[in-house]
């Protein structure tokens, strides 16, 4: 249930409405807009008579929320959420690019790639320290050593970092080193992990599961937001379909659908979405044209010898060329890439 307060509602009136909602055992999430304050009541509202609140002092109108995702939906929060991390901005008229290797392999490797992507215009450096791999024999990441290298590179090149957290027990250590915490596709419905991420106050990059519907992605975001962490960046990274030519099927249509249903920013990951180097740039261009708030691109200076995901990683010169292309597309639709 959403309660919209009048423009001239006093703090006392707002608190009185909130107190009454608490008496029903509901969680109350307050959004202070430019003109009005909105109170979102989360929980079982089946016993709540909306008419009781419609006649309370300071109340403008009361709405029921039909969608299961209350906090992530636009009914509760009509304006786009904008998330800032250092110089990176997700949402608004900005298109922000995340770039870097799939895995942190060494300081020399990451520094070379970090310099290249930063020079080309990337605003966030990515790199995996804990890697969820399909095969237990594949490279699993450097762990804390990789996190330290990521942090050092971020400070050296003055760029925020994002890396994946796989388990609840890794949360504290990843929090210590990374600026943005990523939830990978395999963990999108790891509800205990999502619940813990709701308790932190750092942005979370939430990737869509390989077989997840859009509503399930938004419900996963709801788990995080229900804990009080509203800094959620969604990511379309391809879903599993009957097609096997590409690694996944990048669902470009999900971008405008999510933009309509949710106020949260959404980016696209054409690297995992296709798994093929020569398909990354076309799908990146399409994602920006479709309204994505950003891109996540894998880049490696020597992809033939990368320890993970070499076939889908761009060479630095390819990434630089792609950045010029998506800048033009962003400009054409009234957005920008600094």
QUIPE-V531868 format. One record per residue. N is the residue number from 1. SS is DSSP state (2 for helix, 1 for strand, 0 for the rest). OMEGA is omega as a letter, one per 30 degrees, with the letter a starting at -180 (* if undefined). Layout:
BEGIN
N/SS/OMEGA ; N/SS/OMEGA
END
This chain:
BEGIN
1/0/l ; 2/1/l ; 3/1/l ; 4/1/a ; 5/1/l ; 6/0/a ; 7/0/a ; 8/0/a ; 9/0/a ; 10/0/l ; 11/2/a ; 12/2/l ; 13/2/l ; 14/2/l ; 15/2/l ; 16/2/l ; 17/2/l ; 18/2/a ; 19/2/l ; 20/2/l ; 21/2/l ; 22/2/l ; 23/2/l ; 24/0/l ; 25/0/a ; 26/0/l ; 27/1/a ; 28/1/l ; 29/1/a ; 30/1/l ; 31/1/a ; 32/1/l ; 33/0/a ; 34/0/a ; 35/0/a ; 36/0/l ; 37/1/l ; 38/1/l ; 39/1/l ; 40/1/a ; 41/1/a ; 42/1/l ; 43/0/a ; 44/0/a ; 45/0/a ; 46/0/a ; 47/0/a ; 48/0/l ; 49/0/a ; 50/2/a ; 51/2/l ; 52/2/a ; 53/2/a ; 54/2/a ; 55/0/l ; 56/0/a ; 57/0/l ; 58/0/a ; 59/1/l ; 60/1/l ; 61/1/a ; 62/1/a ; 63/1/l ; 64/0/l ; 65/0/a ; 66/0/a ; 67/0/l ; 68/0/l ; 69/0/a ; 70/0/a ; 71/0/a ; 72/0/a ; 73/1/a ; 74/0/l ; 75/0/l ; 76/0/a ; 77/0/a ; 78/0/a ; 79/0/l ; 80/0/l ; 81/0/l ; 82/0/a ; 83/1/a ; 84/1/l ; 85/1/a ; 86/0/l ; 87/0/a ; 88/1/l ; 89/1/l ; 90/1/a ; 91/1/a ; 92/0/a ; 93/0/a ; 94/1/l ; 95/0/a ; 96/1/a ; 97/1/l ; 98/1/a ; 99/1/l ; 100/1/a ; 101/0/l ; 102/0/a ; 103/1/l ; 104/0/a ; 105/0/l ; 106/0/l ; 107/2/a ; 108/2/l ; 109/2/a ; 110/2/l ; 111/2/l ; 112/2/a ; 113/2/a ; 114/2/l ; 115/2/a ; 116/2/a ; 117/2/l ; 118/2/l ; 119/2/a ; 120/2/l ; 121/0/l ; 122/0/a ; 123/0/l ; 124/1/l ; 125/1/l ; 126/1/l ; 127/0/a ; 128/1/l ; 129/0/l ; 130/0/a ; 131/0/l ; 132/0/a ; 133/0/l ; 134/0/l ; 135/0/l ; 136/0/a ; 137/0/l ; 138/0/a ; 139/0/a ; 140/0/l ; 141/0/a ; 142/0/l ; 143/0/a ; 144/2/l ; 145/2/l ; 146/2/l ; 147/2/l ; 148/2/l ; 149/2/l ; 150/2/a ; 151/2/l ; 152/2/l ; 153/2/l ; 154/2/l ; 155/2/a ; 156/2/a ; 157/0/l ; 158/0/a ; 159/0/l ; 160/1/a ; 161/1/l ; 162/1/l ; 163/1/a ; 164/1/l ; 165/0/a ; 166/0/a ; 167/0/l ; 168/2/a ; 169/2/l ; 170/2/a ; 171/2/a ; 172/2/a ; 173/2/l ; 174/2/l ; 175/2/a ; 176/2/a ; 177/2/a ; 178/0/l ; 179/0/l ; 180/1/l ; 181/1/a ; 182/1/l ; 183/1/a ; 184/0/a ; 185/2/a ; 186/2/a ; 187/2/a ; 188/0/l ; 189/0/l ; 190/0/a ; 191/2/l ; 192/2/l ; 193/2/l ; 194/2/l ; 195/2/l ; 196/2/l ; 197/2/l ; 198/0/a ; 199/0/a ; 200/0/a ; 201/0/l ; 202/0/l ; 203/1/l ; 204/1/l ; 205/1/a ; 206/1/a ; 207/1/l ; 208/0/l ; 209/0/a ; 210/0/l ; 211/0/a ; 212/0/l ; 213/0/a ; 214/2/l ; 215/2/l ; 216/2/l ; 217/2/a ; 218/2/l ; 219/2/l ; 220/2/l ; 221/2/a ; 222/2/l ; 223/2/a ; 224/2/a ; 225/2/l ; 226/2/l ; 227/0/l ; 228/0/l ; 229/0/a ; 230/0/a ; 231/0/a ; 232/1/l ; 233/1/a ; 234/1/a ; 235/1/l ; 236/1/a ; 237/0/l ; 238/0/l ; 239/1/a ; 240/0/l ; 241/0/l ; 242/0/a ; 243/0/a ; 244/0/a ; 245/0/l ; 246/0/a ; 247/0/l ; 248/0/l ; 249/1/a ; 250/0/a ; 251/0/a ; 252/0/a ; 253/2/l ; 254/2/a ; 255/2/l ; 256/2/l ; 257/2/l ; 258/2/a ; 259/2/l ; 260/2/a ; 261/2/a ; 262/1/l ; 263/0/a ; 264/0/l ; 265/0/l ; 266/1/l ; 267/1/l ; 268/1/l ; 269/0/a ; 270/2/l ; 271/2/l ; 272/2/a ; 273/2/a ; 274/2/a ; 275/0/a ; 276/0/a ; 277/2/a ; 278/2/l ; 279/2/a ; 280/2/a ; 281/2/l ; 282/2/a ; 283/2/l ; 284/2/l ; 285/2/a ; 286/2/a ; 287/2/l ; 288/2/l ; 289/2/a ; 290/2/l ; 291/0/l ; 292/0/l ; 293/0/l ; 294/1/l ; 295/1/l ; 296/1/a ; 297/1/l ; 298/1/a ; 299/1/l ; 300/0/a ; 301/0/l ; 302/0/a ; 303/2/l ; 304/2/l ; 305/2/l ; 306/0/a ; 307/0/l ; 308/0/l ; 309/0/l ; 310/2/a ; 311/2/a ; 312/2/a ; 313/0/l ; 314/1/l ; 315/0/a ; 316/2/a ; 317/2/l ; 318/2/l ; 319/2/l ; 320/2/l ; 321/2/l ; 322/2/l ; 323/2/l ; 324/2/a ; 325/2/a ; 326/2/l ; 327/2/a ; 328/2/l ; 329/2/l ; 330/2/l ; 331/2/a ; 332/2/a ; 333/0/l ; 334/0/l ; 335/0/a ; 336/1/l ; 337/0/a ; 338/0/*
END
